[in-house]
């Protein structure tokens, strides 16, 4: 039976060594490591234990990156022009450069299937880490497949880092760098409620997106804490873009025109909402108050300047890269296995000029 190879031994473990030690076929080992085929939990655990015992890495390119040369980190982002997570990418890239690492950037186009495909491609390329930016879609199949990829990356000496999204469930070797999303929404909604607003139009984002779910949950909690009934009919779901903010407010002005405030899911959505109000002859904040979320540079450039939730995006990127680098340096460039870390950064409300008490008190 194959024995554990030393780190510098030219006769490193092969997939046949793994199969022999685990008592399974080479095809079965390949299925476990690829993450593309359903396998039993017992088989997966047995194979992954041997993979860890033998320090097996899936291909020569991955071995070269994991064991020496210049580490590369892959940054996968929904939209490279999106201001919020562009700042996360900046933080990752800056921290990587300080360590002499290379950075690759890929865009997912808000497509869960493309995101999964890119993770798989980066795994095959043997990058040191894959950093996924932004909220995830709350689909069971997506969560299962992403967990498989995390384990496959781990087996190859790489690592999955989730930034700005909830951690994967179960014993998954991935690091999560998150922010207090729900808490920020709770604080922002509380700010509106404390100003006297009771009829608030809420634009949290896509219903299936974990980021939007957290922001809506935070807003609901604030209404409950203030003893104010929350009206689901005042919620408009949609993408985090200018057009959605404009169209949602335009529709609301026709259907429920008595709202006195808009709680936007992002600063960009808030900008669209603000323009729709102006087009309709409504003043901000004299007639309708507006708040955002993210605190990107746009928030302080609008007129009036936007009250919003500050998210430390660039710091999240730096923390994500540090977590990967510390992990590699602490284990000779190999994974620790087991559960990953879950790091949560704080958020806070930045008060500017877009909120006033409503003209009429309900």
N, C-alpha and C positions, 0 to 999 in steps of 0.2 A: 504493500500500500504506500502511496506517496507520502512523504514527510513534508513538514512545513519548511519552506525555503527561506534562507537568509535574505535580508533586504538587498544585498549586493550580488547575490548568486545569479550567474548567467542562466542557470536552469530553473527559472521561475516557474511557478505553477501554471499548468495549462488547463483548459476546460475539461480535458480527459481526467486530469488529476482530481478536479472537483467532483466529477461524475463518479469516479471510482471511490473516493472517500465517502460520498453521500449515499452510495449504493443505488444510483439511478442512471439513466441513460444520458448521453451527451445532449440529446434533443431536449430532455427535461430540464437540464441545467440552462440551456439556451433560452427556453421559454420563460423560466423564472427571471433571468437576467434582462431579457428584452423588455419585460413589462407589457408586452402586447397581447399576451395570451392568458386566459383564465387558468389558474393552477390552484391546487388545494393549499390551505394555510399550512398544513403539516409539511407538504413538499417544499413550500417556500422557506419555512423556518429551517428545515434540514439543510437545504442548499445554501442559504445565506450564512448559516453557522460555519459551514465548511469554507465558504468564500472568505469569511473573516479569519478563520484559522490558518488558511493558506496564503493570505494576503493576495488573493487572485485579483487581477485587473483585466478587464475584458478585451483590450486590444493593445497593440504595440504603441499606437499614437497616444492612447490614454496613459500608458505606463510612462512615456517620455515626459508628459506634462505633469503627472502626479509625482514622479520621482526626481525630476530635474528640469533644467531649462527655464524659460520664462512662463510663469503661471498666467493663465488667461481666464478672465471672468466674463460670462455672457450676461448682458442686461436685456431682458425682454420687457418691452413697454407697449401699451395699447396704441398710443399715438405719439410719435416723436415730437409733434408740435404742441402737445398738451402741456401747459405751463407747470402744473402741479408736479407731475411725476418726471418731467424733464429735470426738475430740481433734485429729485432723488437720484436720477442717473448721473447728474453732475457730482453729487456727493460720493457715489460709488466710484466714478471715474477718477475723481481727485484723490481719494484715498488709495486707489489702486496705483496711480501714477507715483505717489510717494513711496510705494513699496517696490516700484519697478515692474509692476504687473501690466499686462495688456488688457484692454477692454473691447468687447464686441457688443454692438447694439442691434437688436432685432425688433421689428414691430409686429404686433399680433392683429391689428385692425379690429379690435373688439370681437374677435372670433375665437371662441374656446377651442375649437378643433385646430385652428392654426397655432394657438398657443401650445397645445399638447404636442403638435408636430415639431415645433421649434425646440421644445424641451428635449424631445427624443433625438433630434439632429445634434444638439449641443452635447448630449450624452455620448453619441457616437464619435463626436470630434474630440472628446476627452478634455473638456475645459475643467478648470479647477473648481468652478462654481457656476451655477445658473441662478441669477437673481430675477425673480418675477415681481414686477411692479403693478400695483393697483388691485382693486377688488376682484374677487372670483365670482363665478356664476354658481349658484346654489343648486347644482345638479349632482345626484348621487354618482352617476357614471363618471363625471368629471373628477370628483373627489377620489374615487377608486383608482382611476388611471393615473392621476397625479401622484398618489401614494406609491403606486408601482414604479413610476419614474424616479421618485425620490430614493427608493430602495436600490434601483439600478444605478443611479448616480453614485450612491454610497458604495456600492460594490466595486465601482470603477475608480474609487479614490477621489470622487468629486462630491459636491454637496449642493443641495437645493436650499435657497433662501427665499422666503416669501416676505414681501414688503408691502404693508398697507392692506393686508388681508388676514382673515382668521387662520390659525394653525390647522393643519390637517389632523383628522381624528385618528386616535390609536397610536400604536408604537411605530411612528414614522420618523426616519432620520432626516429631519429638515429643521432649519432655523427660521423663526418668524420674528420679524421686526415690525411691530405694529404701532399704532397711536390710539389714543383714547377717543375713538370715533363716536361712539354712543354718548360718552360724557361731553364731548364738544357740542353735539346737537342738543343735549339736555341743557347745557349752559346757554346756548344761543336762543333756544325757545323760551327759556326762563327770562332772558333779557327782554324779549318782546312782551311776555306776559306781565312782567313787573312794570313795564311802561303802560300797561292798561289794555293791551290788544287782546281781543278774544276771538275775532274772526280772522284766522290766519290761513293764507293759501300756502300749502306745503308742496315743494318740488324736490323730493328726495333723490330721484334718479330712477334707473330701471328697477322694476320690482324684483327681478331675479338676482340682482347684484348685491353681494354681501355688504358693500359700502353703503348702499342705499337703505338696506334693511336696518343696519345699525343706526343710521341717522334718523330714520322714521321712528325707530324704537325709542331713541333718546328724546325726540320731540313728544311722543306720546307720554313718556314718563313725566316730562315737565308739566304737561297739561293735567295729568293725574295729581301731581304734587300740589298744583295750584287750585285743585278742585274745579277745573274748567272742563266741560265736556269736549271731547275730541271728535270732530266731524270727519269721518272718512271721505265724505263727498268733497272735502276741500283739498284732497291729495291728488296731484297730477304726476303720474310716472312718465319718465322719458329719459333720453340721453343727457349726458353732461355737456351740453353745448348751448351756444347763444340762441340758436333757432328754437330750441325747446323752451327756453325761458320766455322768449317773445311770444311764441304761439300759445303756451299754456296760460299766460296772463291775458292775451287777447281773447281766448275762449272763456276764461273765468269772468272777464268783464261783461260778457254776454249772458253767461249762465248764473253766476253768483257775484254780482257787482258790488256787494256790500262788504267785501273783505277790506281790512284796514292795514294788513301787513302781508309781506311775502317772505317765507322762509325758504331760501333757495339752497339746493344741494351743493352748488359750487359758486365761486365768484363769477365765472363765465356765464352760468345760468342767470345769476342775479343781474348781470349787465344786460342780457336780453330782456329780462323782465322790466328793468328800468326803462329801456327804450320803448317797450310796448305801452307802458304807463304814460310816457311823454307823448307818444303818438295819439293816445286817447285823451290828452289834455289833463291828465292827473299829475300832480306835483309830488316829488319825492324830496323830503319826507313829509311835507305839509299834509298831503292827502293820504298817501300810502307809504308806510315804512318798508324798507327792504334790508334783509341781511343775507350774507353769503357764507361760504365755507371754503377754506384753504389759505387765505391771506397771501395770494400771489401778488406780484407787483401791480397788476390791473386794479386791485381793490383800492389802492391809494391814488390811482390815476383817474377814477371815475368822478363825476360831479353829480351829487355830492360824494365825498369819499365814503367807501363802503364799510360798515360795521360787519365784522366777519369772525370766523374762528381761525386762529393761527395753528397750522400744522407744521412741525419742524421737518419738512421734507428733506432738505439737504443733509441735516444731521442723521436722519434715518438711513440715507445712503451710506454715510460714513460708518455708522454703527454696523450696517450689514456687511460691509467689506471687512471691518475689523473683526467681526465674529468669524468670518471665513478664515482670515489670515491667522488669528489666534488659534483657531482649531487646527489648521495645518501645521503651524509652528510647534504647537504643543504635542503633536502626535507624529512628527516626522513626515508630514504630508499625507497621512492616512486618516481615514474617518474613525470616529469614536464608536459609531454604532449606537443603537438605542434611540430614545426620545431626543428630539432637538430642543433647543432653547426657545423660549417665548419672551421677547423683550418688548415692553410697551412704553412709549414716550408720551408725555403729557401734551394736552392742547389747552388753549385759553382764548377767551373772547377779546378781540381788539375793538374797542369802542371808537367809532369815528362819527360821521355826521348823517347817517341815513336812517336814523330812528328817532321818532318823536311820539309822544302820547297821541292816541287817536283824537280826531276832532270831536267825536261823540263817544261817550262812555256807555257800554252795554250793561 
